[in-house]
Amino acid sequence: MNFDLTPEQKQVRDVARDFAQAELGDKIAPFDERHEFPHAIVAKLGPLGFLGALVPEEYGGAGLDYVSYALIVEELNRGDASVGITMWAHNSLCTNHVTLFASPAQKAKWLPRLAHGEILGAWGLTEPGSGSDAAALRTRAERRDGGYVLNGSKAFITNASVGALAVVMARTDPTKGAKGISAFVVEKGTPGFSAGTPYRKLGLHASDTAELIFEDARVPADHVLGAEGQGFVQAMQVLEGGRIAMAAMAVGIAQAAVDAAVKYMKQRTAFGKTLAEFNGLQGMIAELATEVEVARLLLLRAAYLKDSGRPAMHAAAMAKVFASEAAMKAATKAVQIHGGAGYITEFPVERIFRDAKLTEIGEGTSEVQRLVIAREILKAS
């Protein structure tokens, strides 16, 4: 069993870490305060290859393995989760769906622009009435005049209003349940396709999250990804990688919380000693750091299984649920260590705390992850 990263993986991690230290952190605070998408910062991810991390080189991507990708996601989210989620939602969901299931002609049409960062992508599965029960989606795609007409909406979509295209799941046959769902690429500018006003969120203020709205949106027949009726099966495979990325996001946020707590403990004094000299706080930080390391190992195991071509859904669910709850715990304890300072916006730990909560909800709630884990265990027994 080898826990060492390859030289290439270390190099990728170091580039991501250097970028996060130079471009994120405190620099993102004004965007967070204004609920403003940091277009100029996100644009810098393209030349680094981070917006085409999983795209094959033949289509302009970096062609990285999942371990390398997870390391990038972790480091970016350690710097700032708004930019981190923008990057990985573009990669794991939209771009990866095209990479996995598009025809060669479709890949040649869309992947180079996505990989180079010329455009951002969104991915639409969740609806106002179907979150965890994704197969209950109601958006319809009806065959008409040699193409399809889409009607319905998608909710809580990352990059919805800044993305130039979206991969969208819609029901093509209402009589077939999950087998009646197909996947479509819908481009910005399509008549009848629009994004709603971005949500005002608890956290991730500098990321873009909004509805996707379809009102007789006409989509050409050659914008279907794969065969009609395969959209839900495709989405489940895409989510496997998405949960690995969400676990990486959680590890990055958790590490950021520990970093902030350690920094404050070394600077703040009470009763003639720094906080770092108090045994109780030492024990607290040791526990948090241990849980972050466990989460990181679970994450890297899931990414390794994915790279090996072995089933990773079970491992991804374990990594996601543990890492997300470790992130929330680390953020909560980091605020507590800061005391009153942790409750004001001048310290980054307040933003970290708000951002952490999403990791327990997105890409399948903690409750759904436990169902996935339990079903696999019971099936094998």
Buried (B, 14 or more C-beta within 10 A) or exposed (E): EEEEBEEEBEEBBEBBBEBBEEBBBEEBBEBBEEBBBBEEBBEBBBEBBBBBBBBBEEBBBBBBBBBBBBBBBBBBBBBBBBBBBBBBBBBBBBBBBBBBBBEEEBBEBBBBBBBBBEBBBBBBBBBEEBBEEBBEBBBBBBEEEEBBBBBBBBBBBBBBBBBBBBBBBBBBBEEEEBBBBBBBBBBBEBEBBBBBEBBEBEBBBBBBBBBBBBEEBBBEEEBBBBEBBBBBBBBBBBBBBBBBBBBBBBBBBBBBBBBBBBBBBEEBEEEEEBBBBBEEBEEBBEEBBEBBBBBBBBBBBBBBBBBEEEEBBBBBBBBBBBBBBBBBBBBBBBBEBBEEBBEEEEBBBBBBBBBBBBBBBBBBBBEBBBEBBEEBEEEEE
